[in-house]
Amino acid sequence: LAQQDPDPYLKEGYDFAHPPALEDFEAQLERSLEDLSEDRDEALFDRCPVDFLAYLSVHEDADDFDFDEWLPRVRTAIETLDLIVFVPIEARDRIAFSRSDDEGGTTLAADEKLKEMLLENPFELGVDVLEVHGDVEMRARMALQRIRGAR
């Protein structure tokens, strides 16, 4: 079972703006699409293309992003996945970030948009989505139960 490197951009020397520019999220979306196009039997990905669509949709320059141009490639890539496990930001989440890490509420807004995109499925992505909650052990149990039930 392979796991995606959580920070391939930094290893490759990609220099992100702070806060990230629209082009930074487009680069991450492109990379995510490339990762999903690689032939793998079993793999876990920390993020999928929809994560980056969510960030792009709440970005201050979102009007400059052409969803229609990207959606066919995103749909094709997402269809290669067996399951997306959506881990929303919870009030008691163990992941803490400071206000400077979330300038303008972008992370929280992207989390809400991601939830909408995955659970309401306005883009008709054609993938099974599981929303997990609770502590890390509870989330893992929920995901493993779904995976084992699918076999």
Secondary structure, DSSP 8 states (H G I E B T S, - for coil): -EE--S-HHHHTT----SS--HHHHHHHHHHHHHHHHS--SSEE-S--HHHHHHHHHHSTTGGGS-HHHHHHHHHHHHTT-S-EEE----TT-S----GGGGGGGHHHHHHHHHHIIIII-TT-----EEE--SSHHHHHHHHHHHHHHH-
